[in-house]
Amino acid sequence: MAEIAVTEVINRLLPLLTEEARLLRGVHTEVEDIKRELSYIQAFLKDADAKAEKGDTISHGPKTWVQELREAAYSIEDLVDEYIHHFANRPRRRGVIFDFLSKVSCLIAKLNPRHEIASKVEDLKLKVQVTNNVPWHDPGVISLFIEEAEIVGIEFPKGELINWLVEGAAERTVISVVGMGGLGKTTLAKKVYDNKKVVERFVCRAWITVSQSFKMEMVLHNMIKKFYEAMKEPIPEGMDAMNEISLIELLKKYLEDKRYAIVFDDVWRLDFWRFIKYVLPENRRGSRVVITTRNVEVGCAIRESRFHHVHNLQPLPPESSWELFCKKAFQGSCCPSELEKISNDIVKRCAGLPLAIVAIGGALSTKQKNELEWQKFNDSLGSQLETNPHLESITKILSLSYNDLPHFLKPCFLYCAIFPEDYSINCAKLIRLWVAEGFVKGEKGVPLEQRAEEYLNELIHRSLVQLSEVDDVGRIRRCKVHDLMREIILKKAEELSFCHVLGDEDSSFNGKFRRGSVQKGTNTIAVDTINRNAQIRSLLLFDIDAVPMLLTGISFTNFKLLKVVDFEDAPLYSIPEDLGNLFHLMYLSLRGTKVKMLPKSIGKLQNLQTLDLKHSPVDALPVEIKKLKKLRHILANSYHVNPEGRFLTPIARGVQIGEGIGSMLDLQKLCHVEANNGRGLIEELGKLRQLRKLGIINLMEEDGPNMCASISNMKYLESLVIFSKDDGILNLQTISDPPRYLRRLGLQGGLSRLPDWLPELRSLVRVFLINSRLSYDPMEVLQALPNLLYLGLSNAYDGECFCFAESWVSETESIMALKIREGGLPVLESLAVETSPQMEVPSGIRLLKNLTRIDFWYVPREFTSSMRPQDDQNYHIVEHVPNVFFHADCRKILRRR
């Protein structure tokens, strides 16, 4: 863990030193000496971290040195940032640079004697006191011996796995069971493995525990031994002397005429399956291979096999969680009424994780059955996980996944602890925060945000981060971390001084931290704690009710090293003028606040990457904003329902921005911007060639051609929303080179016809048309989009009917009929339509086989009643759609089927 601090310093310091050595002669030697020393320290820390993760005992001397080293590393980082700030707008002077290099060298030099002493002490301890080390036992082993009566909630997955094993194709079939640590994968697999049907069908079978540190030769030895033992045959002589190739040949020959079953439990590496699949013969005798893994990527790799099944093991539902908890905490008896509330709170924190429920229930079974005692336990669960021997298994099993992370992912995952418990994290925000914090390594030709998204996907694949919400293009919108995993990483983060959570109950913390998360109200203690940490890098607020008091106690002038300021949804009405003193600031969020105006000093924030003003009253950006050349995200869109309550015709508002935006060449997102400034602004947009998302409000008809010319330059654009002024005409016919990666398109305003370039956008997955008032049927164009998943239509067509694709299905003559033809919109999943009073139920909906949701807006009561299950008239049309909504307006759902 300590290596994280030094890595951050190296990432900040080395580029600076290299640049100074290039600019000024005579400092090259000093720079190389510092680089060399930092490399030595980093190598030592990697070794110390590895020993700690394996459970090896590390003596007090090295531990103290590691802690001091971490503090020194942070001091160096502070020194670097202060140096950069000091010379941001001043010429470099040789004397000052030598003084800076000297200070850095001294901080490192002070550590060298401690480094040598600590290493020698550790070596001596390992040599003469190795017998005193406490052996580390794999807590997962106990899962193999849990009695059937102690298990709840696995009947369905158990039956499904047994069926896959004993029935199905004669070809070798591979089954993977995927889920986070502690979810019960091993327990489930073992109960299936020992099931009577499975035992009778597979005489030749083996159970192999793989784990993180497997050696393939040892795995092959164990497989041969287990198979021979199952068949009650003597193990071949000389096997111990065989090399890997000989073992594979022996194993393949032995299994080639047998129906075998083998379980590989706790597989961590993709390369394990890529190797072992060639060892196991495909002999068409009904053989089965089962893999349990925490890693989604490993679990899905079996799809390379023609015959496969993937079972994503889910957390226990609330009823089963409660049953299991009562079994452990009350030995199967009913929960006393006075403990029901606190017990439910504890079970909820376990979030369906059987390991946690069993361990915590067992710990509580030893305590007095009174509410105060149990409440104390719940309030101190974070420290209980570290000190209570009953909960040791939770910490060890969940920590395995963290310890297995590559070093560059550890700070990203630790950062998730900064959010409150049970918090649904906005993934786009998380990605922007990681980039601002400097956690994401740059790669030529790949945007930092794309790289960060790959980091997030890796954490999800490793079952460390859980999906909460996915958008219509398959990207993760929201995620969360299991509450108990959060407790574990929060403890690690605090040990590292990586971050600290401040709440009303926090009254005695005197330590240092790099990032502060203020949660659940504010008081003078939080202000005092922050004031004692002038070197703080990030300040994030959650569920705060007194921000003005907080800001009166804190001046930005005292926190010149801040990189992240996140005041989202805080009751904040203004921002101090000294905001401009935050030279290092990279992330500023005033989303959902009451702030109406930004100070002019914002123009001094030369390193700002993200400016988030969503859902705030800010309606104009200061002219000084054009000085911010490193901005990557300007987020200022705000939607609200119009007075008539019409959901599909929202009123959108953007921000006014002056000329000069064309100099922000790194911009990735710009939404929404008022187009009222006319041609100058529209033409400048064409210089923003890295844009991925663009929103324009109040576009005039005469500015359409210039808008088209600018869009033609945006090769990477993925999302485009354009609203005309006062629902006037959108003149968008002349985009000569439409962005081929565009996935979302929203147009509000009159269209004489759909743009000619629209059919070229083969990647489109989401389209909405509002107040288009087309004179011809737009479905002739839309039905040809092969990947369209979502379609929203409101006042889009002035004709009599909409028709979807190849051959007529509905021949209704009613006004504004929605006619759907066979073959149209083959993958459409969601359809939203604003109806008219005369509209009939579109019978062709039954042809849209992939629909999962339909929203009908402003429907007459007769329209709704005709689709009730008990009504034979039209229910069959929507019977296959899981979710059908009928809305009177956006505030009221008439009926949900």
N, C-alpha and C positions, 0 to 999 in steps of 0.2 A: 504493500500500500504506500510506503514512503516514497517509492520510486516515482509515483505520480507527481509529487511536488517538484522533484528535481527535473523530471521530463518537461514540465511546464516551463521551468526556468531555462532549460536548454533551448526549447523551441522559441523563447523570447530573446534570449541573449545571443545565441550564435549568429543569427542573421545580422544583428546590430554590430557585433564585433567584426564580422566579415566586411560589412559596409565601411566601418571606421578604418579598418586596415587598408581598404582600397582607397579611401579618400586622403588619408594622411600617412606619409612615410614615417618609419621609425617606431610604429606600434605593432608591427607584424609579429615579433617575437613574443611580446606580452599576450597577444591574442591567441597564439598557438599554445602557449603554456596554460592559459585558462581553459581552452578547449580540451586539452589533454587531461587536466585534473578532473573536469566535469565528467568525462568519459569513464575514468577510473571509478569515480563515486557512483555513477549510474550502474556500472557493472556490479559493484558490490551490493547495491540496493536490490537489484534484481535477484541476486542470490539470497539475500535476507528475506525478501518477499516470498520466494519459492519455499524456503524452509518454514516460514510462518504458515503458509497455506497448507503444507503437508502435516502440520501439527507438531513439527520439531520444536523442542524447547530452545529458546534463545535467551541467553543470560542477561542479567540486568545491565551490564556494561554496554554491550552492543545496542540494547533497546534504548538506553539513554542517549547513546551517540546518534542513533537513527532519528530520535526526536529532535535533538539539537541540530542535526543536519537539515531536517525538514524546515525548522525555523530559520536556519541560515539561508536555505534556498529561497524561502519567501522574502527574506531581507534583500537578497540579490535581485529578485524580481521587482521589488519596490524600488530599488536603486536604479534599475534599468528604466522603469516607467517614469521615474522622476527626472532622469537624465533626458529621456525623449521629450518629455513635457517642457523642460527648461530650454532645450534647443530647437523646439518646434518652429519658431520664427526668428531664430538668431543664428548668426554664422558660428561655425565650430572654431574653437581655439585649442591649439595643441596642448597647452598647459592644463586646461580643464579636462581634456580627454585623458591625459596621463593620470590625472588625479582620480578620475572615474575608474580607469582600469586598475589602478593601485588599490582602491577600496574593494573592488570585486575580488582581486587576488588575495587580499588580506582575509576576507571572509572565508575563502576556500582554504587558504593556508592554515588557518586556525584549526581546521578539521582534520588535517593530515595526521598529526600525532594521535588523535583519538581514533582515526581510521585504522592505523597500524595496531594500536593497543587493543581495540575492539576485535580485530581480526585474530590476533594472537590469543586473546582470552577465549574466543569462540572455538578456535582450533584445539586449544588445550582441553576445554570442557568436553568437546566431542570425543577426544582420545581417552581421557581418564575417567569420565563420568557418564559414559554412554549407557551404562546399565541403570542409571537413575531416571532415564527418560521414560515418560508414561506412554505406553503403546497406544496407537490410534486404532480404534475399532470402527469398521464401517457400520454405521447405524442402520443401513439398509438391509443388512443380513437378517435382522429380526422380522422383516416382512415375510420371509420364507416360512415362518413358524407360527403365524397368527391363526388361532382357532377359528373355524367357520362361524361359531356363535358370536364372535366379537366383530364380525364384518357386517356392514349394512350398505345398501344402495348399489350393489354390483350385479344384481340378478340379470338385468338386461344386457349389459356388456359381456357378462360371463356367458350367457346363452348365445349371444351373437358370435363370440370367438370360438366356442365349442362347435357351433354349426359350421363355421369356416374351416375348422380343422378336420372334422369327420365326414363332411359332405363336399360336393363340388367336383371340379375337374380332376382328371387323372394327372395332369401336369403339376410339376412342382409349383406350389403357391406360397407366396411370401406375405406375411401379415405383420404390420407394425402397430404398436400401441404407443401413442405420443401424448405427452403431457408434462407439466412442470413437476419439479421435485416435490415429493410428499403427497402426490395425488393418488397414489395407490397402484401404480403400474405393475410393480413387482408382485404385490399381493394378488392382483387380478390374474396376472399371467401364471402365477404358481397354482392358484385354485383351478384354473383351466387345465394346466399341465397335469395336475393330480386327479382330474375328473375321471370317473370310471369309464365313460365312453372313449375318452382319449387314450387311456391306458390300454384298453382292450384293442383299439385300432392300431396303435403304434407300439409294437414290442421293442423296436429299435428306436431309442429316443435318448435325448441328452439335454441337460440344463447347464448353460455356461454363463457365468457372471463375467462380463467383459471389463467394465469400469474405465476410468480415464487413462490409467497408466498400463494398458495392456501390452503384452509382448506377443506378437503373432505366433511365434514358435511355441510359447506356453499354451496359447489358446488351442493350437492344433493338437498338442499333447493331451490336453484335457478332453477334447472332443473324442479322440480315439479311445481314451481310457473309459469315458462315460458310455460310449456306444458298446464297447466290448463287455463292460459290466452289465449293461441292460440286457444283452443277449446271453449273459452267463457264460462267456467265452474267455479263455486266458488271454491276457494282454500280450501282444507280439514281443518276442525277445529282441533285445537290441534297440528298442524304440528310443530309449534315452539318448543313444548315440547318433540318431538320424538327424540330418539337416532338414531345412524347411521343405525343400523340393521332395525329398524322400517321404516326409510325413504327408504331404499333399497327395502323392501318388498312392500311398498306402490307404489313405482315407477314401479317395475317389473309388478305388478298386473295391474296397469293403462295402461301400454304400450303393454301388451301381445296380445291384439286383434286389435292393431292400426298400420297403416303404418306411421312411424314417421321419421323425419329428424332432426338431431342435429349437430350443429357446436361447436367444442371445440377450441376456438381461443387462440393462444399463449401458447401452452403446452411446458413445459421445462423438465419435469421429466418422465423417463421411467415408474416409478412405478404408475404414474397417469393412463396410459393406461392399465397396468396390473390389476388395480383395476376396472376401469370403464367398461371394456369389459364384466365383469360378471354382471354388473348392467343392461345393455341394453339387452333385450330379443331378441333371434334369432327366429322370429315368421313366417318367410317365407311370409311376406306381402310386400316385396320390400322396407324395411326400409334402411336408409342410415345414416352413421356417417362420419363427416368430421373433420379432425384435421389439424390445422396449427401449424408449429413448426420450430424453428431454428436448432433443433438437428436431424441430420440424423438418429441416433440410434432410436430415438422416432418414426420418420417417417417410418422407416423400420420395426418397431416392429409389425405393423399392418399385416405383412405378416403371422403372426400366424393365422390370419383369412383366411378361405378358399377363400373368395371373397374379393379382395382388389385391390386398385390402388394407386400407388405412383406418384405424380407429382412433379418433381424437378423444381421449378420455376427458370427461367433463367433471367439474367440481360437484360434490354432493348437493342435491336440492335441499332447501331449508328443512323439510320434514325429516329427511334422512340424517341431516347434520344434527338436528335436535335429538333424534333417537340415539345416535352414536354418542353424543355428549352426555346424555342421561345415563347411558350404560357405564361410562367411565367415571363421571363425577358422583353419581348416586348409586352405583352398582346395580343399575337397572331399575331402581325405584323411581317414583315420580318426583319431579322437582318441587320443593316446598314453595308455596305461593309467594313468600317474601323474597325468594331468590329468582323468581321468574324473569323479572325485568333485567337484572344484571346478568343473568345467565344468557338471555337472548342477545344482549349487547356483546358478550364475549363470543358467542357462537357466530354472530354476524361478522366479527373481526377475523374469524377463521376462514370466512368466505369459501366454505365447502371443501377445505383442505383436510382430508382425513388424518394425516400425520399430526397436524396442529390440534385438531379436535381431540384426538386420543391423548396427546401429550398434555395439553392444558387441562382437559377433564381429569386426567390422572393426578396432576399437581393439585387441583382444587379438591380432589377427594381426600387429601391429607389435611385440609384446612378446616377450621371451624365453620359450621354452616350458618354464618351470619352475614348480612348484607354489607356491613362496613368492611369486614375482612376481605370479602370478594371484590368490593369496589377498589380497595387499595391495590389488590393484585392486578386488576384491569388497568388502573391508572399508571402502574409501574411496569407494564408488560415489556417495554423496551429493555429495561435493566434486568427483568426476570429472565428474559431470553439468554442473557449473558451469565447470570449467576445461579439460576435455579437448576439443579441437576436433573429434575424431571423434564426440563425443556431443552436439554442439551442436544437431543436428537434433531429437533427442529432447526436449531442454529447450524448444526453440522451439515445436514442434508441440503438446506437452502443455501448455505455459504459455498457449497461445492460449485454451484453454477456461477456464482460471482468470481470465485477463485480461478475458474477455467477460462475467464474472459481474457482476450489479448489486452495488453496494457493500454492501447489507445481507446478501447471501449470502456474501461473501468471508470474514468471520470464522467463519461456520458451517462452511465448507469447510476453512479453516485448522485448525479445531478437530479435524478428523479426523486430523491429524498427531500428535495427542497420544497416540493408541493405538499399540500395537506393530506392527511390520511383519507383514503377512499375518494381521492380527487380524480376527476376525469380530465386528463391532460390533452390540451389542444396540440396535435402533433406538429402542425405547421409552426406554431409558436415555439415548441420545444426545439425544433430544428433550427430556427432562427437564433434561439438562445445558445445552443451549442456552437453555432458559427461565431457569434459575438464573443463567447468565452474563449475561443481559440482552440477548441477541442478537435476540430475537423481538419484533417491534413489535406492540403491542396493537391490537385492532380491536373496536369495540363489538359485543357479542353473539357474538363468536367466541372460544372458549377459546384461550389461548396455545398449548396443546399441539396443537390443530387447525391453528393457523397454522404452527407449527413442522413439522408433518407435511407441509404444503404446501411448505415450504422444502426438506425432504428429497426430496420427489417431484420438485421442480424440478432438484435436483442429479442425480438419477437420470436424468431426461429429457435432461439435458445430457451424459450419459455420463461424468460425473465420479465418481459413486458407483455401485458395482455391487451388484446384488441377490445375496444369499446364500441367503435363505430367506423364503418367503411363508407366512402362516398360512392357516387354512381360510376366512377371510372376505376374502382377497385383500390384506390389509395386510402391509407389509414387516416381517418379524420381525428379520432380520439383513442387514447390508450390509458392504461392505469397499471399500477404495480400492486401486487397483493400486499395487504396491510402488514402482514408479518415479515415479508421480505423487505418492505419499506423500513420497518423497525430495525432490521439487521443492518441495512446499508446506511441508515441515518446514524447508527452508532459508529460505523466505520468512518463515515464522513466527518463526524465530530472528533473522532480520534486523530484524524488527519488535519484538523482545523480547516477542512474543505468547506464546510458550511455549518450553520447553527440555526435552529428553529426557535424563534422568540414568541412566547405567548403570555397570556395574563398570569399563568401559573409560574412563569420562569422568573425566579426572584434571587437566585444566588450564583448565576453564571458569571465568572470573572475571567474566563479564558479568551483566547484570540480565535478569530475565524475570518475566512476570506469572503464568505457569502452569507448574507443574513436574510432569513425568511420570517417576516413578521405576520403572525396569524392570530385571528380571533380577538379583535380589539387591540387597543394600544394603551400604554400607560407610561409613566415616567421611567419605569424600570427598563422598558424596551429602548427608550430614547437614550438613557444613560449607558446601556450596554453597547448600543451602536456608536455613541460618541467616544467610547473607550477604544474603538477599533477604527481609527482614522485610515488605516490601510485597506479597509474593506473594498472588495471589487464589485460586488453585486448586492442590490437591495430589492427584494420582491415583497409585495404586500398582498395578503389574502384575507378576505372577510374582515376588513377594517372598518371601524365606525368613527374614528376620530383622527383622520389624517392631518387636518390643519394643526392640531396640537402636536402631532409628530413632527411636522415640518417647522413649527416655531421653535422646536428644541434642537433642530439640526440645520446647519447651513451647508449648502453644497460646497462652499469655499473650503471647508475643512476636509472634504473628501475628494481630492483631486484625482485619485486613482480609480474612481468608479468606472466600470465598463458597462454595467447593466442597471437600469432603473425601470422597474415595472410597477406601475400604480394602477393596474387594470381594475376597474369597477370600484375604485376607492372614492369616497365623497370629497373629492378634491376640486376646488374652484379656481385655483390659480397656480402658476409656477413661478418661483422666484427668478429674478433677472440674473442672479449668479449661476444659473444653469450653464451658462457659457463657459464657466471655469472648469467644467468636466471635460478636459481635452481628450481623455481616453475613452469617453462614452461611445459605445457602439450600438446600444439597444435602449430605446426610450419608448415606453408604452404608456399612453394616457387613454387607452381604450375604455369606454364606458364611464369616464369621469365627467365632471361638470366644467372642465376647463374650456374657456371660450376663445382664448388667444394665446399664441406662443410668443415668448419674449424674443426681441431682435437678436439677443445674444446667442440664439441657437445657431447663427451663422459661424460661430467659433468652434462648433463641434465637428472638427475636420475628419474624425474617424467614425462618425455615425453611419451605421449600416441599416438600421431599422427604425422607422418612425411610424408608430401605430396609433392612429387617431380614430379608429373605428368607433361608431356610436357615441362620439363626443360632439359638443356643439361647435367645435372649431370649423369655420367655414372658409378660411383663407390662410394661406401660408405666407410668412413674411418674405419679402424680396431677398433677404439674406440667405434663404434656403438654397439658392443656386450656387453658393460657395461649397456646398457639401458634395464633393466629387465621389465619395465612397458609398453613398446611399445605394442600397440594394432593394429596399422595400419601403414604399410610401403607401400606407393603408389608411384610407379615409372614407370608405363607403358606409353609407347608412341607409337602411330601408325602414319605412314605416307604412302602415296601412292607411290608405286614403280615407277621407271622412265617410265614404259610402261603404267602407268595410270590405272592399273587393280585393281578395288576396292575390289574384293573378294580375292585378294592375296596381302594383305598389308605387309609392312615391319614393324615388331614389334621390339622394343628395350627395354631392361630392364636395371637393374643396376647390377654391380658386387658387390658381398657381400662376405666377407671372412668367415671362419669357426667361430663358436661361436653363430650362430643364434639359435641353439637349446636351448639356455638358455632363450630365449624370450617366455616363456610359455604362456603369455597372448595374443599373436598375434592372431588377428581375420582375417586380410587381409594382404596378401603378394603378390604383383603383380606390375611389373613382375621382375623376378630375372633371371640373366644369369646363365645357368648351366655349364659354362665353367670350373668352379673350380672342377668339377667332383664328385667322389664318396663321399668325406667327406661332402660336402654341401648337397648332395642328401640324405644321411643317416641321417643328423641332422634334416632335414625337418620332419622326422618321429616322432620327439619329440614334434612337434607343434600340439597337439591334439585338440586345440580349434579353429583351422583355419576354416573360413567360405568361404574364397575366396583365390585361389592360381593361379598364372600365372608363367609358366616356359618357358624360351626362350633358344634356341640352345641346346636342349637335344641330347646327343650322343646315338647311338643305344645301345652301351655296358652298358650305365647307366640305360637303361629301367627297368631291374629287380629290381634294388635298388629303382628306382622311384615308382614302383608298391608296393613294401614293405612299403614305407613311406606313400603312399596314403591310404593303408589299415588301417593305424592308425588314419586317419582323419574322425572320425565318423560324424562330423557336417558339413562337406564340402558341400557348395551349388553351387559353381562356380569353374570350372577347365578349364584352357586353357594351352595347351602344344604345343610349336613349336619345330620342330626338327632342327638340325643344317644343314644348306644348303639344306633344303628339303630332308634330308636323311630319313632313316627308323625310325619309332616310334615303339619300342618294348614294348608294353603295355598289353600283354596278361595275366600277372600273378598277377593281383590285387585279392588277396584271399578274401577280405571282402570289396566290393565296397561301397562307401558312399551312404547310402540309401536316403539321403535328397538332392542329387545332382540335380540341376535344369537347370544348364547351362553347356554345354560341347563343347569345341572348340579344334579341332585337326588339325594341319597343318604339313604334312609330310607323307611319304610313309607308307602304311599299307598293309601287306600281306593279312590280312582279318580284319574285324571289331572285336574288343575285345569280347571275349565270355561273359564277365560280362555286356556288354551294355544292353541286354534285361532285366536285373534285375533292371535297374534304372527306376522304374515306375513313378518317380516324374519329369523326364526330360521334360522341356518345350521348350528348345532352343538348337539346335545342328547345328554346322557348320563343314563341312569337306572340307579341302583345300589341293589340291595336294596329295590326298590319293592314287590315281592311283590303285584302287582296281581291281582285276581281275574277281570279281564276283559282281553281283548286290547287293548293300547295302540295297536296299529297302526291301529285305526279312527280315531284322532285324528292320529297322527304322519304317516300317509300323505297327509294333506291339507295338510301344510306345503309350500308351493310352492318354497321356496328352501333346503330342508334339504340340506346337503352332507355332514355327518358325523353318524353315529348310533352310540352305544355303549350296549350293553345287558348288564347283569350281574345275574342273579337278579331280573329286572324283572317277571316274570310267573309266577304259580303255576299257570296253565292248561296245556293240552296243546300249543298251537301258536301261533305268531305268523303273521299274515296281512297281506300288503301289497296292498291296494286293490281293483280293480273286479271282476275275474272270476277264479275259481279256476284255478290252474295245477297245483298239487300236491295230490293226494288221499291222501297218506300218513296212516296211522292211528297212527304211532309217537308215543310220549310225547315232549313237548317238540320237536316238529317246528317248523322255521322256514318257514312257508308264505308265499310271496311271490306276490302277485296282479298281473296285468298293469295297468300304469298307475300303480302306487304309487311314491312317492318318485322323481319323474321326473329330478331332477338330482343324486341322491345319488352322492358320489364315494368315500366311505370308510365302511366298516361294520366294527364290532368287536363280536363276540358271544362271551360266555362260554357254552360248550356244556355239555351233560350227556352222560353215557356212552351214553345211549340215542338221542341225536340223530342223525337222518339228514341226509344232504347236501341242503340246500335247493335244489331244482331251479329254483325261480323266480328265483334269482340271475341267470340268463341274461337276464332281462327288465330288469335294472338296467344299462342300456346305458352310463351314464357312470361306472360304478365303475372306480376306478383302484387301489384297495387294499381287501383284506379281511384281518381278523385273527380267527382262531379260537383261543380260549383253552381249555386243558385238554382237548385233543381226544384221543380214543382212537386207537391206531395204525391201526386199520382205517379210520377216518374219513379219516385222512391219505392212506393208500395208495390209496384209491379215487379220488383226484383227481390221481394221477400221470399225466403225458402218455402213458405206455405202457399205461395202464389205460382201457379203453373204458367202464367203468361210469359214472363221474361227471366225467371230465375235461372233457367238452363243456360242463358247467355253468359252469365258471370259466375257460374258455379265453380269453375276451375281456378278462379282468382282468389287467393287467400285473403286479401285485404281490399274491401270496397268501401269508400267513404262518400257520404252525401253531405254537403255543406250548405247551410242557409247563408252564412257569410263566414269570414275567417275566424270569427269568435265562437261559432257554434257548429257542432257536428250534429246534423239531424239524425244520422244513423250510421253505425259502423257494423258491417256484417262480419 
